[in-house]
Amino acid sequence: MGIKFLALSDIHGKLSSLNSIMEQAMGAHGIGAITISGDISNYGDSSEVKRILDVLGGTGLPVFFVLGNCDPLEAVDLSTERAFHLEARCERWGGLTITGAGGSTPTPFGTTFERDESDLLGQLMKNIRSCGPESSRLFLLVHNPPYGMTVDRTSFGYHVGSRRLRDLIETVSPIVVQCGHIHEAVGVEQIGNTVVFNPGPAMRGNYALVEVNSDGVSVSIERA
């Protein structure tokens, strides 16, 4: 029996799309937890982020999240009894170690939560070290994608992901990495033994169903 996640990214505050996803996904799939890889709000304030987290927390499931480049920095303290912000922490759930870091590398648009690669990687490494020796089954949640893949390719054909994040994935070898940020870069692929996926923008009804079991990781991209 595997562990099943509803994986979301780039909600951008659109509750109507989120409600459609939940109506379609939550019934028959045996989902045990929800993951969000950033852009929960659309340049909103902390109350907008909290509103989305409360809706998802209303399912009774744990919600693991990081912020995106369109989320407010002041939302860092929004962890609740059900929603766990992974920016500076590890959580153990269902035999997995789950951690992550939010924001994006610099964009041409000067968005609200941007950071350079060294800061992003420094935070991830600090988190991973804090997870301790029992972190072999690692689920990494990031907003920014790794470089040179389907999941970081823009509609103009440019790869805009993080090279250092890709290097970290190759070194640490998490079992699964969930990213977001590039709306058109929906997909599932591999870096070594790591499954990397971008579920696509939930604001347009995109989501993924993820199952982790003893045989590995399976990801199904869906749309409500």
C-alpha positions in Angstrom: 0.0 0.0 0.0 1.5 3.3 -1.1 1.4 6.8 0.3 -0.7 9.1 -1.9 -0.4 12.9 -2.2 -2.4 15.5 -3.9 0.3 17.8 -5.4 -0.5 21.4 -6.2 1.4 24.5 -7.4 0.7 28.0 -8.6 -2.8 28.3 -7.2 -2.5 32.2 -7.4 -5.4 32.6 -5.1 -8.0 31.1 -7.5 -10.4 29.4 -5.1 -12.8 28.4 -7.8 -10.2 26.3 -9.6 -9.0 24.9 -6.2 -12.5 23.8 -5.3 -12.9 22.0 -8.7 -9.6 20.2 -8.1 -10.7 19.1 -4.6 -14.1 17.9 -5.8 -12.5 15.8 -8.5 -9.4 14.5 -6.6 -10.4 14.0 -3.0 -13.1 11.3 -3.2 -11.8 8.1 -4.7 -8.0 8.3 -4.6 -7.2 7.6 -1.0 -5.1 10.8 -0.6 -3.2 11.0 2.7 -1.6 14.5 2.4 -1.4 17.6 0.3 1.7 19.3 -1.0 2.0 22.8 -2.4 5.1 24.0 -4.3 4.4 27.8 -4.0 2.6 30.7 -5.5 -0.4 30.1 -3.2 -1.4 33.7 -3.6 -1.3 36.2 -6.5 0.8 39.0 -5.0 -1.6 38.8 -2.0 -1.0 39.3 1.7 -0.7 36.7 4.4 -4.5 36.6 4.8 -4.8 35.4 1.2 -2.3 32.6 1.8 -4.0 31.7 5.1 -7.4 31.5 3.3 -6.1 28.9 0.8 -4.3 26.9 3.5 -7.5 26.9 5.7 -9.5 25.6 2.8 -7.0 22.7 2.2 -6.6 22.1 5.9 -10.4 21.7 6.1 -9.9 18.3 4.5 -8.4 17.1 7.7 -5.2 16.1 5.9 -1.7 17.5 6.5 -0.7 20.2 4.1 3.1 20.6 3.4 4.0 23.8 1.6 6.6 26.3 0.5 6.0 29.8 -0.8 6.5 31.0 -4.4 7.9 34.2 -5.9 4.4 35.7 -5.9 3.8 35.1 -2.2 4.4 37.6 0.5 7.6 37.1 2.6 5.6 37.9 5.8 3.7 34.6 5.3 6.7 32.6 6.7 4.9 32.2 10.0 1.7 30.6 8.7 2.2 27.1 9.9 -0.8 25.7 11.7 -1.8 22.4 13.3 -2.4 21.0 9.8 -0.3 23.2 7.5 3.5 22.9 7.7 5.7 25.5 6.1 8.9 23.7 5.1 11.2 26.7 4.6 13.3 26.0 7.7 12.1 22.6 8.9 11.9 18.9 8.2 8.7 16.9 8.7 8.5 13.1 8.9 5.3 11.6 7.6 4.3 8.2 6.3 7.9 7.0 6.4 9.1 10.0 4.3 11.2 13.0 5.2 9.7 16.1 3.7 11.5 19.4 3.5 11.9 22.3 1.0 12.6 25.9 0.2 10.5 28.5 -1.6 10.9 31.5 -3.8 12.5 31.7 -7.2 15.8 32.7 -8.6 15.8 36.3 -10.0 13.2 37.0 -12.7 12.9 40.1 -15.0 9.8 41.1 -13.1 11.1 41.9 -9.7 8.6 39.6 -7.9 8.1 39.5 -4.1 10.2 36.4 -3.1 13.3 36.1 -5.2 16.7 34.7 -4.1 20.0 33.8 -5.7 21.0 30.2 -6.2 23.5 30.1 -3.3 20.7 31.3 -0.9 18.3 28.7 -2.2 20.8 25.9 -2.0 22.2 27.0 1.3 18.7 26.8 2.9 18.0 23.4 1.3 21.3 21.9 2.5 20.7 23.3 6.0 17.3 21.7 6.1 18.6 18.4 4.8 21.4 18.3 7.4 18.8 19.0 10.1 16.8 16.0 9.0 19.3 13.7 10.5 20.6 10.3 9.4 17.1 8.8 8.7 16.5 11.0 5.6 17.1 8.5 2.8 13.4 8.7 1.7 13.5 12.4 1.0 10.6 14.3 -0.6 11.9 17.7 -1.7 9.4 20.6 -2.2 10.6 23.6 -4.1 9.0 26.4 -6.2 12.0 26.9 -8.5 12.7 24.0 -11.0 16.1 22.5 -11.6 17.9 23.4 -14.8 17.8 21.8 -18.3 14.6 19.8 -18.2 11.0 19.8 -19.4 9.9 21.3 -16.0 12.0 24.5 -16.5 11.4 25.2 -20.2 9.5 28.3 -21.0 7.2 28.7 -24.0 10.1 30.5 -25.8 12.2 27.4 -25.4 14.6 28.8 -22.7 15.7 26.8 -19.7 15.4 29.0 -16.6 15.9 26.6 -13.8 18.6 26.4 -11.2 21.9 24.6 -12.1 22.9 24.3 -8.5 19.5 22.8 -7.6 20.1 20.2 -10.2 23.6 19.5 -8.8 22.1 19.1 -5.4 19.5 16.6 -6.7 22.2 14.6 -8.4 24.3 14.5 -5.2 21.5 13.9 -2.5 19.2 11.8 -4.7 15.8 12.5 -3.1 13.2 10.0 -4.2 10.9 12.8 -5.5 11.2 16.5 -6.2 8.1 18.7 -6.7 8.5 22.1 -8.3 6.4 24.7 -10.1 6.9 28.3 -11.2 6.9 27.8 -15.0 3.3 27.4 -15.8 3.7 25.9 -19.2 6.4 23.4 -18.1 4.1 20.6 -16.9 5.8 17.3 -16.8 7.4 14.3 -15.1 11.0 13.2 -15.6 14.1 11.8 -14.0 17.4 13.1 -12.6 19.3 9.9 -11.9 17.0 7.9 -9.5 15.0 11.0 -8.6 11.5 11.6 -10.0 11.1 15.3 -10.7 7.7 16.8 -11.6 5.8 20.1 -12.1 2.1 19.5 -11.7 1.2 22.7 -13.6 -0.8 25.7 -12.4 -3.7 24.8 -10.1 -5.2 28.2 -11.1 -6.0 26.5 -14.5 -7.2 23.2 -12.9 -3.9 21.3 -13.0 -2.7 19.0 -10.3 -0.9 15.7 -9.8 -1.6 12.5 -8.0 1.6 11.1 -6.5 2.1 7.6 -5.0 5.2 6.6 -3.1 5.6 2.9 -2.3 8.3 0.3 -2.0 8.6 0.0 -5.8 9.3 3.7 -6.3 7.3 6.8 -7.2 4.5 7.2 -9.7 3.1 10.6 -10.8 -0.1 11.2 -12.7 -0.7 14.7 -14.1 -4.4 15.5 -14.0 -6.8 18.4 -14.8 -10.1 19.3 -13.3 
